[in-house]
Amino acid sequence: MRDADADAGAAKEPRYLPRRMSLATASPPTGRHQHKVVATVEEALADVKDGARIMVGGFGLSGNAEALIAGVVKKGVKDLTLISNNAGNLGKGLNAWLEAGIVRRFIGSYIGTNEALHRAMAAGTVEVEMTPQGTFIERIRAAGAGIPAFFTPTGAGTVVAEGKETRVFDGREHVLESALHADFALVRARKADRFGNLRFYRTARNFSPVMCSAASVSIVEADEIVENGAIDPDDVHLPGIFVHRLLEVREHEDAFEYRNTRKRPA
C-alpha cells in the first residue's frame, strides 16, 4: 500500500525533468548519422567532382571554411558553380578558387572590390549571376524547404526581372524566383557534436544553416567537436539532421578584409 505522504510528494514533482542532452543522445544514431566525423580534408571532399554546384557559407572573409576551401583547390576539380554571398577578397577565402581558374559560374549577391572576379568577368571566363541579397538567401531557404519557386517584389522593373515571369499582387509587380539547390555545402561552425548539431560564431552564421538544408551533402569544418549531449538543445543553431560530414580544424587565419580603428588618446 502506497504511503499518502509519498503520493503527495510525488504529485509535486514536475512531469518532465530538464535534462542536459541533445537529440542525438536520446537514442543511438543510425544509418548515415553514425559516422560523420572524418579525419582529413581529403576524406571530407572525397566525392566532390568536376562541374559540382557548391555553396559556401560565411560573410566576406568571416566564417570561411578555410581548410575545405583550400582542399578543393588542392583536389584539382574544375568547372565549378560557386554559390556564395561573395567570392572572397584581397586574395583570401574563395579568391583562391578564382585565381586557380576552377570556377565556371558564380551565383551571389556581392562583388565589391573583388579584383579577381572583376578580371574573370571581363575576360569571360566566369559567368556571373547577381541576385539581391534577400532574394539570394530566400532562394536557398526555399530549396531546403521544398519550395520550387516564389514571387517577390524585389527587383521588379529592373534588370533583375529580365527574362523572368512577373505577376501583380495587390497592385504591386512581383518577380518569380526559382529555388537554389547545390550538390555540396561547405560551412564553418564554432562548435559541433558528433551527431552534427552546430553552433556558429556571430557573423559566421550568415547563410550557413540554410545552405546545409539546400545541399545534397553538407560538409562542416568545425573549430571544435564535442561529444553528443555537450551542446544544450536550446543552444543548437542547426540540427545535425542536416549535416553529413564533420571535420575538426583548430587553427584558422580568420583574416580581416579591412581593419578600421580609431586612434587611441595619448
C-alpha positions as CSV (number, residue, x, y, z in Angstrom):
1,M,0.0,0.0,0.0
2,R,1.4,3.4,-1.0
3,D,2.1,6.0,1.6
4,A,-0.2,9.0,1.4
5,D,2.7,11.5,2.1
6,A,4.8,9.8,-0.6
7,D,1.9,10.2,-3.1
8,A,1.5,13.9,-2.1
9,G,5.2,14.4,-2.7
10,A,5.2,12.6,-6.0
11,A,2.3,14.9,-7.2
12,K,4.5,17.9,-6.7
13,E,7.3,16.6,-8.9
14,P,7.4,18.1,-12.4
15,R,6.1,15.8,-15.1
16,Y,9.2,16.5,-17.3
17,L,12.5,16.9,-15.7
18,P,15.1,19.1,-17.5
19,R,17.9,17.1,-18.9
20,R,21.2,18.4,-20.5
21,M,21.2,16.2,-23.6
22,S,21.0,16.6,-27.3
23,L,18.6,14.8,-29.6
24,A,21.5,12.6,-30.6
25,T,21.7,11.1,-27.1
26,A,18.0,10.2,-26.9
27,S,18.7,7.1,-28.9
28,P,21.8,5.7,-30.7
29,P,22.4,7.3,-34.1
30,T,21.6,5.1,-37.0
31,G,22.3,5.0,-40.8
32,R,24.3,7.8,-42.1
33,H,24.2,9.6,-38.8
34,Q,26.5,7.0,-37.1
35,H,29.9,8.1,-38.5
36,K,30.0,11.7,-39.6
37,V,33.4,12.7,-38.2
38,V,36.2,12.4,-40.7
39,A,40.0,12.8,-40.1
40,T,41.2,14.7,-43.2
41,V,40.2,17.3,-45.7
42,E,40.7,14.7,-48.4
43,E,38.2,12.4,-46.8
44,A,35.7,15.2,-46.3
45,L,35.9,16.2,-50.0
46,A,36.2,12.7,-51.4
47,D,33.2,12.8,-53.7
48,V,33.5,16.4,-55.0
49,K,33.9,16.2,-58.7
50,D,34.2,18.5,-61.8
51,G,31.1,20.5,-62.5
52,A,29.8,20.4,-58.9
53,R,27.5,23.1,-57.6
54,I,29.0,24.2,-54.2
55,M,27.5,26.5,-51.7
56,V,30.0,28.2,-49.3
57,G,28.8,29.9,-46.1
58,G,30.2,32.8,-44.2
59,F,30.1,36.6,-44.9
60,G,33.0,38.2,-46.6
61,L,36.1,36.6,-45.0
62,S,34.2,36.0,-41.8
63,G,33.3,32.3,-41.1
64,N,35.2,30.9,-44.0
65,A,35.8,27.1,-44.0
66,E,39.4,27.8,-44.8
67,A,40.7,24.2,-44.8
68,L,37.9,23.0,-47.0
69,I,38.3,25.9,-49.4
70,A,42.0,25.2,-49.8
71,G,41.2,21.5,-50.1
72,V,39.0,22.0,-53.1
73,V,41.9,23.8,-54.9
74,K,44.3,21.0,-54.0
75,K,41.9,18.3,-55.2
76,G,42.1,19.8,-58.7
77,V,38.4,19.8,-59.6
78,K,37.2,22.4,-62.1
79,D,34.2,23.9,-63.9
80,L,32.5,24.5,-60.5
81,T,29.4,26.6,-59.9
82,L,30.1,28.6,-56.8
83,I,27.1,29.8,-54.8
84,S,28.1,32.2,-52.1
85,N,27.3,35.7,-50.9
86,N,30.6,36.9,-52.3
87,A,33.7,35.2,-53.8
88,G,36.4,36.2,-51.3
89,N,38.5,39.3,-51.5
90,L,42.1,40.5,-51.3
91,G,43.5,37.1,-52.4
92,K,41.8,35.4,-49.4
93,G,39.0,32.9,-49.0
94,L,37.2,32.0,-52.2
95,N,39.6,34.2,-54.2
96,A,41.8,31.1,-54.2
97,W,39.2,29.3,-56.4
98,L,39.1,32.2,-58.9
99,E,42.8,32.5,-59.1
100,A,43.1,28.8,-59.6
101,G,40.6,29.0,-62.5
102,I,38.3,26.3,-61.2
103,V,35.1,28.4,-61.1
104,R,32.9,28.4,-64.3
105,R,29.9,30.2,-62.8
106,F,29.3,32.4,-59.7
107,I,25.9,33.0,-58.2
108,G,25.9,35.6,-55.4
109,S,24.9,39.0,-54.3
110,Y,28.1,41.0,-53.9
111,I,31.3,41.6,-55.9
112,G,32.6,44.8,-54.4
113,T,36.4,45.2,-54.7
114,N,37.0,41.6,-55.7
115,E,39.5,42.3,-58.5
116,A,39.9,38.6,-59.3
117,L,36.2,38.3,-60.1
118,H,36.2,41.6,-62.0
119,R,39.0,40.3,-64.2
120,A,37.3,36.9,-64.7
121,M,34.1,38.7,-65.7
122,A,35.9,41.0,-68.2
123,A,37.7,38.0,-69.7
124,G,34.5,36.0,-70.0
125,T,36.0,33.0,-68.1
126,V,33.4,33.2,-65.3
127,E,29.7,33.6,-65.8
128,V,28.2,35.7,-63.1
129,E,24.6,35.8,-61.8
130,M,23.9,38.6,-59.4
131,T,20.9,38.3,-57.0
132,P,19.6,40.8,-54.5
133,Q,20.9,39.5,-51.1
134,G,17.5,39.0,-49.5
135,T,16.3,37.1,-52.6
136,F,19.6,35.1,-52.6
137,I,19.0,33.7,-49.1
138,E,15.3,33.1,-49.8
139,R,16.1,31.1,-52.9
140,I,18.4,28.9,-50.8
141,R,15.9,28.6,-48.0
142,A,13.2,27.7,-50.5
143,A,15.3,24.8,-51.8
144,G,15.8,23.5,-48.3
145,A,12.0,23.8,-47.6
146,G,11.0,22.0,-50.8
147,I,9.5,25.2,-52.4
148,P,10.3,25.2,-56.1
149,A,9.8,29.0,-56.7
150,F,8.3,32.1,-55.1
151,F,7.2,35.6,-56.1
152,T,9.0,38.7,-54.6
153,P,8.6,42.4,-55.3
154,T,12.4,42.8,-55.0
155,G,13.9,43.6,-58.4
156,A,10.6,44.2,-60.2
157,G,11.1,46.8,-63.0
158,T,14.9,46.4,-63.0
159,V,17.4,44.2,-64.8
160,V,16.9,41.6,-62.1
161,A,13.5,40.9,-63.7
162,E,14.7,40.5,-67.2
163,G,13.7,37.1,-68.7
164,K,11.6,36.2,-65.6
165,E,7.9,35.8,-65.2
166,T,6.2,38.7,-63.4
167,R,2.7,39.0,-61.8
168,V,0.8,41.7,-60.0
169,F,-0.3,41.0,-56.4
170,D,-2.3,43.7,-54.5
171,G,-1.4,46.2,-57.2
172,R,2.4,45.6,-56.9
173,E,4.5,43.8,-59.5
174,H,6.4,40.7,-58.3
175,V,9.2,38.6,-59.9
176,L,9.2,34.8,-60.0
177,E,12.4,33.5,-58.5
178,S,13.4,29.8,-58.5
179,A,14.9,27.8,-55.6
180,L,18.6,27.5,-55.5
181,H,20.0,23.9,-54.9
182,A,23.5,22.6,-54.6
183,D,25.4,19.4,-54.6
184,F,27.6,20.4,-51.6
185,A,27.6,23.0,-48.9
186,L,30.9,23.9,-47.2
187,V,30.4,25.7,-43.9
188,R,32.3,26.7,-40.8
189,A,30.9,26.1,-37.3
190,R,32.3,27.2,-34.0
191,K,31.3,24.0,-32.3
192,A,29.7,20.7,-33.3
193,D,28.8,17.5,-31.6
194,R,29.5,14.1,-33.2
195,F,25.9,13.9,-34.4
196,G,26.3,17.2,-36.3
197,N,24.4,19.7,-34.1
198,L,26.0,23.0,-34.7
199,R,26.7,26.4,-33.1
200,F,28.1,29.2,-35.2
201,Y,30.0,32.3,-34.1
202,R,28.4,35.7,-34.8
203,T,28.5,36.7,-38.5
204,A,29.9,33.3,-39.5
205,R,26.3,32.0,-39.1
206,N,25.1,34.1,-42.1
207,F,23.8,31.8,-44.9
208,S,25.3,28.7,-43.5
209,P,22.3,27.0,-41.8
210,V,20.0,27.3,-44.9
211,M,22.8,26.2,-47.2
212,C,23.1,23.0,-45.3
213,S,19.4,22.4,-45.8
214,A,19.6,23.1,-49.6
215,A,22.6,21.0,-50.4
216,S,22.6,17.2,-51.1
217,V,25.7,16.9,-49.0
218,S,26.7,19.4,-46.3
219,I,30.3,19.3,-45.0
220,V,31.2,21.2,-41.9
221,E,34.6,22.5,-40.8
222,A,34.3,22.9,-37.0
223,D,36.6,24.7,-34.7
224,E,35.8,22.1,-32.0
225,I,34.0,18.8,-32.0
226,V,32.5,17.7,-28.7
227,E,30.6,14.6,-27.5
228,N,26.9,14.3,-28.0
229,G,25.0,16.0,-25.3
230,A,27.7,18.7,-24.6
231,I,25.6,21.3,-26.5
232,D,22.4,22.2,-24.8
233,P,19.4,21.7,-27.2
234,D,18.4,25.3,-26.8
235,D,21.9,26.4,-28.0
236,V,21.8,24.4,-31.3
237,H,21.7,26.7,-34.3
238,L,21.4,23.9,-36.8
239,P,20.2,20.3,-36.1
240,G,22.6,17.5,-37.0
241,I,20.0,16.0,-39.4
242,F,21.2,18.5,-42.0
243,V,24.9,17.6,-41.6
244,H,26.6,14.8,-43.4
245,R,30.3,15.2,-42.6
246,L,32.3,16.8,-39.8
247,L,36.0,17.8,-39.8
248,E,37.7,19.4,-36.8
249,V,40.1,22.2,-37.7
250,R,41.6,24.0,-34.7
251,E,43.7,26.6,-36.4
252,H,42.4,29.4,-38.8
253,E,43.8,32.6,-40.2
254,D,40.5,34.4,-39.8
255,A,41.7,37.3,-42.0
256,F,40.3,40.8,-41.8
257,E,39.2,42.4,-45.1
258,Y,39.7,46.0,-43.9
259,R,40.8,46.8,-40.4
260,N,39.2,50.1,-39.3
261,T,40.3,51.5,-36.0
262,R,40.4,54.9,-34.4
263,K,43.4,56.5,-32.7
264,R,43.6,55.9,-29.0
265,P,44.0,59.0,-26.9
266,A,47.6,59.7,-25.8
